[in-house]
Amino acid sequence: MQHTLRQVFRSGKFIVGFSILMTILLIVIIYPWVVRHPPLQIIGQGTFFPPGIYVNVYDAIHAPTLYTLNLEDAAANRIGNKLRQEDRVAMKEWLVAFGVPEDEIDIDDTEKLLALWEANYNPDLRLPGMTFARHRYFQRVNASIDGLLSTEPAIIAAPNSETGALEQKALIRQTDYANVDEVANVRILALGTDNFGRDVLTQLVAATAVSLVIGLVAGLIATTIGLTLGLLAGYIGGLVDDVLMFFTNLFTVIPTFVLLILISFSIGQDKRGAITIAMVIGFTSWVWTARAVRSQVLSLRNRDHVNLSKLSGHSVPRIILVDILPYIASYVVMAFILQVSSGILAEAGLSILGLGPRTTETPTLGLMMNWAMIYQAHILGKWWAYLPVLVTIALVSFSMNLMNTGLDQVFNPALRD
């Protein structure tokens, strides 16, 4: 056993695949202990917040201490954040269409450009040939650049309790900065939020854990059924083999995924839990394992050690478990790894079609893809809602296939170097 394990862990492909899978498992186990937020908690009043660090503005303004920093590029960054290069080009387009000579417009000179814009732009004027969407775009640009070059501080005012008139309480200068460690409420959204305003990273970790459980349960069921039927059919033979292979061939003719769709649809949304879906996948994906195990057993049942066990009067269960099963154990392990990977992919496919587990309890990788597609994240360019899910599914499948290839090289003499 130790010699076999040493051989396995000398396989480069197995080590790479095993390392990737263990890294994913460690993240899945450790992350919930560090970030104790429910994966389906709605934290954002809106959809698809981009990745970043979110600082509470109210707390930032009322931080214990405000620090003065004179940064050279602060003003340029502030202007560039509100007036992008494409906005400058669009402003020039409007001014030229309005009648301003093109040679008088310098889009790199912010002060001159804004002066021309302020002198000529009319938010109520819609130029000939301009679509309504484009007209609204110019209105938004005009609103965003209002007071852009102002150096005056922002005033914080509050109503007087007696007169009701606003009174100045504080001034926030453009050189005032708050230390983020002194701000009471800060939330890191490394992958932003989804269409419901939920933290994508927290949801992704929880979904990976659930999908791995689904793959594990489905793999155990499929491998157990396939192994049992394959051992019985291959060793006993005769009528038993004919009956078992009849049912196996019957399931082979029916496309597995179509069968999955029909069964999942018939169960109903309210009864489709993660384990239920895993069981459905497991009970419909054992066929190729049974056929492969049967072919292995057929080549083993007439070996000398098996015939000797028969002559010794050993029972059929003992012969199968002691004299045949150990010789195909490596193949069973490889089949189990592939079944787990196939189970995760099958759940993802079902969930994308809306036939996966219940959407109100626990997320899965497939459900996250389903939500992203329904709310058109791929069309709107909200990559953080679907790309991390695709990468996670690819990494899990890739790691398991690498492990399987590495094991195949170790246990298959024809593939050894």
LOBA-835496 format. One record per residue: y negated, z negated, x of N, C-alpha, C in turn; residue in three letters. Coordinates in steps of 0.02 Angstrom, whole numbers, plus 50000, padded with zeros to 5 digits. Layout:
REM LOBA-835496
YZXYZXYZXALA...
END
This chain:
REM LOBA-835496
500605000050041500005000050000499375000050043MET499374995750095498794995350140498695001950176GLN499255005050197499215011450231498915016850185HIS499115016650122498845021450073498095020550063THR497885014250057497175012850048496765015050109LEU497045013950169496695016150229496615023750229ARG497135027250207497085034550203496555036750153GLN496545033250096496065035050044495355034150069VAL495215028450101494535027050124494355030450189PHE494805034550215494625038950271494415045850246ARG494505046950182494305053350153493545053350142SER493195058050174492475058350168492245059550097GLY492575064050062492385065649993492475059549948LYS493025055949957493145050149915492615044849928PHE492435043749991491945038550009491265040249979ILE491065046749984490415048749956490405047649880VAL490935050049846490965049249773490995041849753GLY491385037949790491455030849775490795027249786PHE490425029049838489785025849853489275027349798SER489255033649775488785035449721488945031449658ILE489585031149641489785027649579489645020249584LEU489795017149643489665010049652488915008449649MET488505013049676487775012049673487545011949600THR487795016649561487615016949490487855010549454ILE488455008249469488715002249438488294996049457LEU488094995549521487684989949543487014989849506LEU486704995749499486074996049463486174993849390ILE486714996249360486854994549290486964987049282VAL487264983849332487414976649327486804972349344ILE486434974249397485894970049422485244970949382ILE485084977049361484444978349328484324973949267TYR484824973149221484684968849163484534961549181PRO484754959249241484594952349261483874951849287TRP483624957349313482944957449340482434958949285VAL482574964049245482124966149191482464964249125VAL482224958949095482544956249035482194958748971ARG482164965148963481874968148904482414971648864HIS482414971048798482904974848757482804982348768PRO483344986048777483284993248792482954997348738PRO483004995148675482714998948620482084995748592LEU481774991348631481154988248610480574993248613GLN480204993948560479634998448558479024994748586ILE478784997048643478224993748676477584997948675ILE477645004348661477065008748661476905011448592GLY476275010848572476055013648508475855020848519GLN476345025048526476245032048541476885034948571GLY476875041148590477475044348615477375047048685THR477905046748724477945049948790477375047748836PHE477325041148850476845038948901477105041248969PHE476695044049012476935046449077477125040549123PRO477545041749173477725036349220477115033549255PRO477125027049269476565024049305476555016549296GLY476035013449324475925006249317475375005149267ILE475515001549214475045000549159474744993549165TYR474074993449173473704987149181473304985949117VAL473354979949089472984978349029472234978349044ASN471854982649011471144983449025470764977049008VAL470924973848952470584967748932470664962348986TYR471284961549010471414956549061471094958449128ASP471064964949142470764967249205470014965549206ALA469684966749149468964965249146468844957749152ILE469294953749122469204946549123469644943249177HIS469764946949231470144944049287469754938149317ALA470094933349347469754927449375469194929249424PRO469314934549463468824936649513468774944149514THR468154946749516468044953849526467794954949596LEU468094959649631467924960949701467514967349707TYR467064967549755466654973349767466944977349825THR467134983649810467394988149860466964994449860LEU466734996349919466345002549925466785007849957ASN467135011549916467595016749939467235023449938LEU467305027249993466935033450000467105038649946GLU467745039049929467965044249883468025041849811ASP467775035849796467845033149728467495037549676ALA466865039449691466485043549644466815050349634ALA467045053349689467375059949684468015059449643ALA468405054149653469025053249614468875052249541ASN468335048449526468145047149457467945053749422ARG467565057849458467355064249430467945068949422ILE468365069249474468945073649472469445071849418GLY469475065349400469935063149348469715065649279ASN469055066249268468805068449203468635075949201LYS468485078749260468285085749263468745089349312LEU469295091949287469785095349330469545102449347ARG469885105449395469695112149417469745117149360GLN470265116649320470345121349264469795120449211GLU469535114149206468985112949160468345116249186ASP468245116049251467655119349280467675126849267ARG468265129849278468345137049266468215138649192VAL468465134449147468365135649075467625134949057ALA467275130149087466565129349074466175135549096MET466365138249154466045144349178466175150149129LYS466785150449104466955155649055466505155248993GLU466405149148968465985148248908465255150148923TRP465015147848981464315149248998464185156749006LEU464655160349038464585167549046464595170948978VAL465055168748934465095171748867464465170248828ALA464145164548842463535162648806462935166848830PHE462985169448892462435173548918462135171148983GLY462395165849012462135163449077462385168149132VAL461955170649176462165175049230462695171749274PRO463225175449289463785172649327463575170249396GLU463095173749427462905171749495462505165249497ASP462305162649439461955156349437462425150349429GLU463055151849419463545146549405463965145249467ILE463945139249492464355137049549464795131349525ASP465425132749516465865127649487466015122049536ILE465875123049601465995117749650465405112849655ASP464835114849629464245110449629464235106849561ASP464505100749561464585097049499463925095749464THR463425093649501462775091949471462455098049438GLU462465103749473462175109949446462565112449386LYS463235112149391463655114449336463535110449273LEU463485103749281463375099449223462675100549194LEU462195101949237461515103249213461495109549170ALA461835114949194461875121049155462245119949089LEU462765116149092463165114749032462755110848981TRP462395105649004462005101548958461435105548927GLU461165110348965460605114248940460815119748891ALA461435121948895461635127848855462175126448803ASN462605121548815463185120748771462985117748704TYR463255120748652463155118348583463855117148553ASN464035110948540464715109548515464865112648447PRO464345114448410464445117548344464485125148347ASP464325127948405464315135248413465015137748432LEU465265142448393465925145448408465795152748426ARG465895154348489465745161148514466225166248484LEU465995172548479466435177848452467085178548493PRO467645179248457468285180148490468615173648513GLY468295168048504468565161648526468995158648471MET469605156848488470055153748440469825146648424THR470075144048369469885137248349470135132148400PHE470755133248426471035128648476470605128448539ALA470355134348559469935134748619469255131348605ARG469005132248545468375129048526468435121448529HIS468995118748505469105111548508469195109148580ARG469495113448621469585111648692468905110448725TYR468425114948713467765114248743467415107948716PHE467525106248654467245100148626467525094048662GLN468185094048677468495088448711468225087848782ARG468135093548816467855093548884467155090648882VAL466765092748834466075090348828466045082848817ASN466505080248777466525073048764466735069148826ALA467205071948865467455068348924466955068048981SER466505072848986466035072949042465365069649024ILE465315066848965464695063648945464545057648991ASP463975057849024463785052449070464205052149133GLY464495057849153464965057849210464625055949275LEU464005058149285463655056849349463245050449347LEU463295046749292462915040649287463175035449336SER462705031749366462895026349412462745019449383THR462535019349320462375013049286463015009249270GLU462995002649273463594998749256463754998949181PRO464374997549165464574997049095464384990049069ALA464134989849008463894983548979464414980748931ILE464574974448939465004970948892464554966748848ILE464564968148783464134964548736464544961348681ALA464264956248652464594952748597464064950948545ALA464244950748480463754949048428463554941748431PRO462914940548420462664933748417462904930548352ASN463174924548357463454921248298462934919748245SER462304919148265461784917448216461444923648189GLU461224928148233460844934048212461284940148198THR461884940348228462324946048221462144951848266GLY461614951148304461414956548351461834956248414ALA461954962148443462344962448505461934959848563LEU462254955648603461934952848661462354954348723GLU462024955948778462384957448840462714951048867GLN463364951748882463734946148910463904947048983LYS464034953249003464224954549072464114961949088ALA464084963449153464024970349177464624971949221LEU464914977649210465474979949252465214985749294ILE465114984549358464854989749402465414994449424ARG465225000249447465715005249468466065003149532GLN465794998149566466104995749628466524989449617THR466604987349554467004981449539467744983149536ASP468154979049568468874979949568469214973349553TYR469784973749518470194967849505470844968449544ALA471064962949573471704962849608472264962849556ASN472724967649561473234968449509473674962249503VAL473744958449558474144952349555473804946749515ASP473144947549504472784942549466472674944549393GLU472924950449375472874952649306473474949849267VAL473344946949210473864943349174474444947749151ALA474284953749126474804957949096474814964849130ASN475354966049166475474972449200476194974449185VAL476294980649168476974983149154477094989549194ARG477624989549233477814995549271478284999749228ILE478085005849215478515010649178478675016249226LEU479195015149267479375019849319479555026749291ALA479815026849230479995033249198479635034149131LEU479085030549123478685031349062479055028949000GLY478835031448942479155029748879479405036048844THR479845035048795480125040748759479715042148696ASP480005045948652479655047948591479505042148544ASN479865036648552479755030748509479325025448544PHE479095026848605478705021948642479135016648675GLY479755018348695480205013648727480275015248801ARG480355010048841480405010848914481025014948931ASP480915020848962481465025448975481935022649028VAL481675019349080482105016749134482575011349107LEU482295006549070482715001249041483235004148994THR483025009048955483475012348909484015016248946GLN483815019549002484295023549041484835019249071LEU484645013349098485145008849128485635006449075VAL485375004349017485815002048964486255007748938ALA485975013748932486355019548908486905021448957ALA486765020949022487275022449073487855017549067THR487695011149057488225006149049488665007648989ALA488355009248932488735010648871489155017048880VAL488865022148911489245028448921489835027348968SER489735023149019490295021649064490855017849027LEU490665013348983491165009848942491535014748897VAL491165019248866491475024348824491965028648865ILE491745030748924492185034748966492805030848988GLY492705024349003493265020249025493775019248969LEU493535017548909493995016448852494345023048834VAL493965028448831494265034948815494775036948868ALA494605035748932495075037448985495715033448983GLY495645026948968496245022648962496695024948906LEU496395026348848496805028448790497135035148804ILE496745040048828497025046748840497555046648894ALA497435042948947497925042549002498555038948980THR498485033648942499065029848918499505034148872THR499185037548825499565041748778499885047548816ILE499495050948857499765056648895500325054548942GLY500245048848976500755046449022501395044648985LEU501325041048929501915038948891502305045048864THR501965049648833502295055448805502585059848859LEU502215060648914502455064848969503085061949002GLY503095055249011503685052049041504295052748996LEU504195051448931504765051848885505025058948878LEU504565063648870504775070648861505105073348924ALA504825071648982505095074349044505765071449064GLY505855064949053506475061749075507035062449024TYR506895060948960507425061048909507625068248894ILE507125072748886507285079748872507585080648803GLY507915086348794508265087748731507805087848671GLY508045084748616507685084748553507025080948560LEU507045075448597506425071448607505895075748641VAL506095079448692505635083848727505365089248680ASP505805092148639505595097448593505085094848543ASP505215088948514504765086148463504095084348494VAL504115080948552503485078948584503075084948606LEU503405089948633503045095848655502785100048596MET503135099448539502885102948479502195100148459PHE502155093448457501505090348440500985091548494PHE501215091448557500745092848612500465099948608THR500905104748596500685111648589500245112748528ASN500395108748476499975109248415499255107048430LEU499185101648468498515099348487498195104048538PHE498615107448577498345112048627498015118048593THR498305120348538498035126148503497355124648473VAL497265118548448496625116648417496125114848472ILE495545118048474495035116248525494845108848519PRO494875105248574494755097948573494075096248546THR493555099948567492875098148547492775099348472PHE493085104548446493035105848373493365100048335VAL493935097748360494275092148329493845085848332LEU493515084848389493065079148397492495079448345LEU492215085248336491665086048288491895084448218ILE492475087048199492725085948131492875078548118LEU493195075248167493365068248157492735063848155ILE492265065148201491645061248204491245062048139SER491225068148115490855069348053491175065747994PHE491845065647993492195062547937492135054947938SER492025052047997491955044648001491325042247968ILE490775045947978490145043847948489705040147998GLY489055040947991488575038148038488615030448043GLN488695027147986488675019847986489265016648021ASP489815020248026490425017348056490545019748127LYS490095023948153490205026748220489895022248273ARG490265017348296490055013248352490265016448417GLY490055013448473490225016248539490975016148551ALA491295010648534492025010048545492395014748498ILE492155015648438492465020248390492465027348418THR491885029448443491835036148472492285036748533ILE492315031448574492765031548632493495032348612ALA493685028948558494375029548534494525036548508MET494045039448472494125046248447494205051148505VAL493795050348556493845054748615494515053848649ILE494725047548657495365046148691495965049048653GLY495965048348586496525050748546496545058348539PHE496025061748562496025069148557496035072648625THR496065068748679496025072048745496615070348792SER497185068548763497765066648804498225072548819TRP498095078248789498585083748790498745086148860VAL498235087848899498375090748965498695085649012TRP498535079149002498855073949043499605073649027THR499785074048962500485073848942500875079748972ALA500595085648968500935091548994501015091149070ARG500495088849104500525088349177501035083049199ALA501035077249166501515071949183502225074349170VAL502335077749115503005080349099503255084949154ARG502825089349178503045093949231503215090249295SER502845084749309502995080749368503675077249361GLN503795074549301504415070749289505015075449291VAL504935081549266505485086349268505725087649339LEU505265087449386505455088549456505735082349489SER505665076549456505905070249486506555067649455LEU506705069749394507255066349358507945067749388ARG508005072949427508655074449459508665072749533ASN508185068849556508195066649626508765061749638ARG508955061049701509535056849718509445049549697ASP508835046849709508725039749693508755038549617HIS508555043649578508585042949505509315043349482VAL509705047949510510415048549493510795042149513ASN510605039249570510925033149592510775027449543LEU510165027249518509975022149470510365023049404SER510485029349385510875030649324511595028149334LYS511885029649392512575027449405512625019949409LEU512085016549426512085009249430512035006049361SER511935010249309511915007649241511245004949219GLY510725006749255510055004349236509825007649171HIS509425004049134509185006549070508655012049081SER508555015949027508055021349031507355018749046VAL507125013349012506455010749028506385008649101PRO506925005549129506875003349199506845009349246ARG507245014449231507245020349274506555023749273ILE506265024149213505615027449208505075023349244ILE505085016749234504555012549263504645011249337LEU505255010749360505385008849430505525014849475VAL505885019749450506105025249493505695031649487ASP505315032249433504925038449423504175037149426ILE503945032049388503225030849383502885029849451LEU503165025949498502825025049562502705031649599PRO503135036549589503075042949625502515047349596TYR502305045849535501745049749507501135045449496ILE501135039349525500575034749515499925037749541ALA499945041049598499335044049625499055049349578SER499505053249549499275058449502498985055249439TYR499275049749417499025046249357498315043649370VAL498205040849429497535038349447497025044049446VAL497205049849474496755055549475496625058049404MET497145058149363497065060249294496605055549256ALA496675049049269496255044049237495515045049255PHE495375046349319494685047549341494385053549305ILE494765058849300494525064849265494435063549190LEU494875059449161494805057849090494175053749077GLN494005049149122493395045249114492785049849116VAL492775054349166492225059149171492175063549110SER492755065949087492755070249027492525066448965SER492705059948961492495055848904491735055048901GLY491425054048959490685053448961490365059948939ILE490615065548964490335072048945490455073548871LEU491035071648846491185072848775490715068948730ALA490585062548748490115058548709489415061548710GLU489215064048769488545067148774488505073348729ALA489035077248729489035083248686489005081448612GLY489385076448592489385074348522488695071548502LEU488405067548545487755064448529487205069648525SER487225074648567486715079948564486745083448496ILE487355083948468487435087048402487285082148345LEU487125075948362486985070948310487595067648282GLY488175068148318488795065348294489045059748339LEU488605056848378488785051548424488755044748390GLY488725039248431488705032548403488065031348362PRO488055025748327487475023848287486855023548331ARG486295026048306485685026348346485275019948345THR485475015148304485065009148296485315003148336THR485875003848370486164998048405486104998548480GLU486465003148510486465003848583486345011048602THR485955012348654485845019248675486415021748718PRO486515028148718486985031448764486615037248797THR486905040048849486575045648883486505051548835LEU487005052648794486975058148746486435057048693GLY486375050848670485855049348619485155050448648LEU485055048548712484405049648743484245057048746MET484745061148761484635068448762484475070848691MET484825068048642484715070048572484005068548551ASN483755062548567483075060648549482565065148584TRP482685066648648482215070848685482185077948655ALA482755080548634482775087248605482445087448536MET482585082248495482295082148427481535082048430ILE481265078148477480535077548482480235082248534TYR480625087448554480385093148593480075091048660GLN480385086248694480135084148759480165089848809ALA480685094148805480755099648852480225105048840HIS479985105748779479465110548763478775107848782ILE478675101348772478035098248786477935096648859LEU478465097648900478415096148971478485088848988GLY478775084748943478865077648956479535076648991LYS479565078449055480185078749093480525072049100TRP480135066549100480425059949110480875057749052TRP480835061148995481235059248937481945062148940ALA482045067448980482705070548982482975071749052TYR482545073149101482795074749168483175068949200LEU482935062649197483335057149225484025056549193PRO484065058049128484715057749093485185063149121VAL484925069149129485335074549156485565072949227LEU485115070149267485295068349336485835062949337VAL485775057949292486265052649289486955055249268THR486975059449217487615062449196487915066549252ILE487495070449286487745074549342488005070249399ALA487655064849415487875060449470488535057049454LEU488605054649393489235051249374489815056249376VAL489725062149347490255067149347490405069549418SER489875070649457489955072949526490335067849568PHE490155061449561490485056249600491235055749583SER491395056149519492095055649499492495061749521MET492195067549517492545073549540492645073449616ASN492155070749652492235069949725492805065149740LEU492825059549704493375054749714494045057949700MET494075061849647494705065149629494915070149682ASN494425074049708494585078849760494825075349824THR494495069749841494705065949899495405063249892GLY495575060549833496255058049821496765063649824LEU496575069449798497035075149799497195077249870ASP496685077049914496805078849984497255073850019GLN497215067449998497625062250029498355062750005VAL498455063749940499135063349912499485070149906PHE499115075549913499425082149910499525084849980ASN500155085250004500275087450073500005094550086PRO499995098750035499775105650046499035106050063ALA498635100850045497915100950056497705097050117LEU498175093650150497985089650208497815094150267ARG497335091650308497145095350368497705095350419ASP
END
